[in-house]
Amino acid sequence: MDYVSALVPPVVMAVFFIGLIRVIVKTQGGANKAKEDAAVDAALARAQGARQSSAHTDA
């Protein structure tokens, strides 16, 4: 029965990992996609604006 106790942890981790991947794939897109994309675009715009303003003050 040692082989059963040796196989249980990897099997349990594999099941949870597959579940995690399924959740990630299912939550891509859908109703929240536009909201998430807008949040990322806003963060990138803020970062680019901060970089440009620091470049202008350094010159």
Phi and psi in radians as a Rosetta constraint file:
Dihedral C 1 N 2 CA 2 C 2 CIRCULARHARMONIC -1.114 0.35
Dihedral N 2 CA 2 C 2 N 3 CIRCULARHARMONIC -0.584 0.35
Dihedral C 2 N 3 CA 3 C 3 CIRCULARHARMONIC -1.155 0.35
Dihedral N 3 CA 3 C 3 N 4 CIRCULARHARMONIC -0.555 0.35
Dihedral C 3 N 4 CA 4 C 4 CIRCULARHARMONIC -1.180 0.35
Dihedral N 4 CA 4 C 4 N 5 CIRCULARHARMONIC -0.804 0.35
Dihedral C 4 N 5 CA 5 C 5 CIRCULARHARMONIC -1.180 0.35
Dihedral N 5 CA 5 C 5 N 6 CIRCULARHARMONIC -0.446 0.35
Dihedral C 5 N 6 CA 6 C 6 CIRCULARHARMONIC -1.344 0.35
Dihedral N 6 CA 6 C 6 N 7 CIRCULARHARMONIC -0.498 0.35
Dihedral C 6 N 7 CA 7 C 7 CIRCULARHARMONIC -1.583 0.35
Dihedral N 7 CA 7 C 7 N 8 CIRCULARHARMONIC -0.365 0.35
Dihedral C 7 N 8 CA 8 C 8 CIRCULARHARMONIC -1.079 0.35
Dihedral N 8 CA 8 C 8 N 9 CIRCULARHARMONIC -0.876 0.35
Dihedral C 8 N 9 CA 9 C 9 CIRCULARHARMONIC -1.035 0.35
Dihedral N 9 CA 9 C 9 N 10 CIRCULARHARMONIC -0.798 0.35
Dihedral C 9 N 10 CA 10 C 10 CIRCULARHARMONIC -1.110 0.35
Dihedral N 10 CA 10 C 10 N 11 CIRCULARHARMONIC -0.626 0.35
Dihedral C 10 N 11 CA 11 C 11 CIRCULARHARMONIC -1.174 0.35
Dihedral N 11 CA 11 C 11 N 12 CIRCULARHARMONIC -0.740 0.35
Dihedral C 11 N 12 CA 12 C 12 CIRCULARHARMONIC -1.106 0.35
Dihedral N 12 CA 12 C 12 N 13 CIRCULARHARMONIC -0.779 0.35
Dihedral C 12 N 13 CA 13 C 13 CIRCULARHARMONIC -1.107 0.35
Dihedral N 13 CA 13 C 13 N 14 CIRCULARHARMONIC -0.681 0.35
Dihedral C 13 N 14 CA 14 C 14 CIRCULARHARMONIC -1.115 0.35
Dihedral N 14 CA 14 C 14 N 15 CIRCULARHARMONIC -0.723 0.35
Dihedral C 14 N 15 CA 15 C 15 CIRCULARHARMONIC -1.108 0.35
Dihedral N 15 CA 15 C 15 N 16 CIRCULARHARMONIC -0.792 0.35
Dihedral C 15 N 16 CA 16 C 16 CIRCULARHARMONIC -1.137 0.35
Dihedral N 16 CA 16 C 16 N 17 CIRCULARHARMONIC -0.655 0.35
Dihedral C 16 N 17 CA 17 C 17 CIRCULARHARMONIC -1.133 0.35
Dihedral N 17 CA 17 C 17 N 18 CIRCULARHARMONIC -0.765 0.35
Dihedral C 17 N 18 CA 18 C 18 CIRCULARHARMONIC -1.095 0.35
Dihedral N 18 CA 18 C 18 N 19 CIRCULARHARMONIC -0.707 0.35
Dihedral C 18 N 19 CA 19 C 19 CIRCULARHARMONIC -1.080 0.35
Dihedral N 19 CA 19 C 19 N 20 CIRCULARHARMONIC -0.739 0.35
Dihedral C 19 N 20 CA 20 C 20 CIRCULARHARMONIC -1.080 0.35
Dihedral N 20 CA 20 C 20 N 21 CIRCULARHARMONIC -0.783 0.35
Dihedral C 20 N 21 CA 21 C 21 CIRCULARHARMONIC -1.092 0.35
Dihedral N 21 CA 21 C 21 N 22 CIRCULARHARMONIC -0.715 0.35
Dihedral C 21 N 22 CA 22 C 22 CIRCULARHARMONIC -1.099 0.35
Dihedral N 22 CA 22 C 22 N 23 CIRCULARHARMONIC -0.711 0.35
Dihedral C 22 N 23 CA 23 C 23 CIRCULARHARMONIC -1.138 0.35
Dihedral N 23 CA 23 C 23 N 24 CIRCULARHARMONIC -0.751 0.35
Dihedral C 23 N 24 CA 24 C 24 CIRCULARHARMONIC -1.083 0.35
Dihedral N 24 CA 24 C 24 N 25 CIRCULARHARMONIC -0.792 0.35
Dihedral C 24 N 25 CA 25 C 25 CIRCULARHARMONIC -1.147 0.35
Dihedral N 25 CA 25 C 25 N 26 CIRCULARHARMONIC -0.709 0.35
Dihedral C 25 N 26 CA 26 C 26 CIRCULARHARMONIC -1.194 0.35
Dihedral N 26 CA 26 C 26 N 27 CIRCULARHARMONIC -0.517 0.35
Dihedral C 26 N 27 CA 27 C 27 CIRCULARHARMONIC -1.525 0.35
Dihedral N 27 CA 27 C 27 N 28 CIRCULARHARMONIC -0.061 0.35
Dihedral C 27 N 28 CA 28 C 28 CIRCULARHARMONIC -1.310 0.35
Dihedral N 28 CA 28 C 28 N 29 CIRCULARHARMONIC 2.355 0.35
Dihedral C 28 N 29 CA 29 C 29 CIRCULARHARMONIC 1.356 0.35
Dihedral N 29 CA 29 C 29 N 30 CIRCULARHARMONIC -2.713 0.35
Dihedral C 29 N 30 CA 30 C 30 CIRCULARHARMONIC 1.382 0.35
Dihedral N 30 CA 30 C 30 N 31 CIRCULARHARMONIC -2.760 0.35
Dihedral C 30 N 31 CA 31 C 31 CIRCULARHARMONIC -1.181 0.35
Dihedral N 31 CA 31 C 31 N 32 CIRCULARHARMONIC -0.549 0.35
Dihedral C 31 N 32 CA 32 C 32 CIRCULARHARMONIC -1.505 0.35
Dihedral N 32 CA 32 C 32 N 33 CIRCULARHARMONIC -0.124 0.35
Dihedral C 32 N 33 CA 33 C 33 CIRCULARHARMONIC -1.043 0.35
Dihedral N 33 CA 33 C 33 N 34 CIRCULARHARMONIC -0.799 0.35
Dihedral C 33 N 34 CA 34 C 34 CIRCULARHARMONIC -1.118 0.35
Dihedral N 34 CA 34 C 34 N 35 CIRCULARHARMONIC -0.711 0.35
Dihedral C 34 N 35 CA 35 C 35 CIRCULARHARMONIC -1.156 0.35
Dihedral N 35 CA 35 C 35 N 36 CIRCULARHARMONIC -0.740 0.35
Dihedral C 35 N 36 CA 36 C 36 CIRCULARHARMONIC -1.164 0.35
Dihedral N 36 CA 36 C 36 N 37 CIRCULARHARMONIC -0.737 0.35
Dihedral C 36 N 37 CA 37 C 37 CIRCULARHARMONIC -1.093 0.35
Dihedral N 37 CA 37 C 37 N 38 CIRCULARHARMONIC -0.691 0.35
Dihedral C 37 N 38 CA 38 C 38 CIRCULARHARMONIC -1.144 0.35
Dihedral N 38 CA 38 C 38 N 39 CIRCULARHARMONIC -0.675 0.35
Dihedral C 38 N 39 CA 39 C 39 CIRCULARHARMONIC -1.146 0.35
Dihedral N 39 CA 39 C 39 N 40 CIRCULARHARMONIC -0.715 0.35
Dihedral C 39 N 40 CA 40 C 40 CIRCULARHARMONIC -1.170 0.35
Dihedral N 40 CA 40 C 40 N 41 CIRCULARHARMONIC -0.753 0.35
Dihedral C 40 N 41 CA 41 C 41 CIRCULARHARMONIC -1.073 0.35
Dihedral N 41 CA 41 C 41 N 42 CIRCULARHARMONIC -0.709 0.35
Dihedral C 41 N 42 CA 42 C 42 CIRCULARHARMONIC -1.144 0.35
Dihedral N 42 CA 42 C 42 N 43 CIRCULARHARMONIC -0.728 0.35
Dihedral C 42 N 43 CA 43 C 43 CIRCULARHARMONIC -1.130 0.35
Dihedral N 43 CA 43 C 43 N 44 CIRCULARHARMONIC -0.716 0.35
Dihedral C 43 N 44 CA 44 C 44 CIRCULARHARMONIC -1.153 0.35
Dihedral N 44 CA 44 C 44 N 45 CIRCULARHARMONIC -0.683 0.35
Dihedral C 44 N 45 CA 45 C 45 CIRCULARHARMONIC -1.135 0.35
Dihedral N 45 CA 45 C 45 N 46 CIRCULARHARMONIC -0.715 0.35
Dihedral C 45 N 46 CA 46 C 46 CIRCULARHARMONIC -1.105 0.35
Dihedral N 46 CA 46 C 46 N 47 CIRCULARHARMONIC -0.747 0.35
Dihedral C 46 N 47 CA 47 C 47 CIRCULARHARMONIC -1.130 0.35
Dihedral N 47 CA 47 C 47 N 48 CIRCULARHARMONIC -0.730 0.35
Dihedral C 47 N 48 CA 48 C 48 CIRCULARHARMONIC -1.183 0.35
Dihedral N 48 CA 48 C 48 N 49 CIRCULARHARMONIC -0.703 0.35
Dihedral C 48 N 49 CA 49 C 49 CIRCULARHARMONIC -1.108 0.35
Dihedral N 49 CA 49 C 49 N 50 CIRCULARHARMONIC -0.723 0.35
Dihedral C 49 N 50 CA 50 C 50 CIRCULARHARMONIC -1.143 0.35
Dihedral N 50 CA 50 C 50 N 51 CIRCULARHARMONIC -0.678 0.35
Dihedral C 50 N 51 CA 51 C 51 CIRCULARHARMONIC -1.164 0.35
Dihedral N 51 CA 51 C 51 N 52 CIRCULARHARMONIC -0.723 0.35
Dihedral C 51 N 52 CA 52 C 52 CIRCULARHARMONIC -1.188 0.35
Dihedral N 52 CA 52 C 52 N 53 CIRCULARHARMONIC -0.683 0.35
Dihedral C 52 N 53 CA 53 C 53 CIRCULARHARMONIC -1.189 0.35
Dihedral N 53 CA 53 C 53 N 54 CIRCULARHARMONIC -0.615 0.35
Dihedral C 53 N 54 CA 54 C 54 CIRCULARHARMONIC -1.274 0.35
Dihedral N 54 CA 54 C 54 N 55 CIRCULARHARMONIC -0.508 0.35
Dihedral C 54 N 55 CA 55 C 55 CIRCULARHARMONIC -1.229 0.35
Dihedral N 55 CA 55 C 55 N 56 CIRCULARHARMONIC -0.626 0.35
Dihedral C 55 N 56 CA 56 C 56 CIRCULARHARMONIC -1.249 0.35
Dihedral N 56 CA 56 C 56 N 57 CIRCULARHARMONIC -0.610 0.35
Dihedral C 56 N 57 CA 57 C 57 CIRCULARHARMONIC -1.340 0.35
Dihedral N 57 CA 57 C 57 N 58 CIRCULARHARMONIC -0.427 0.35
Dihedral C 57 N 58 CA 58 C 58 CIRCULARHARMONIC -1.356 0.35
Dihedral N 58 CA 58 C 58 N 59 CIRCULARHARMONIC -0.453 0.35
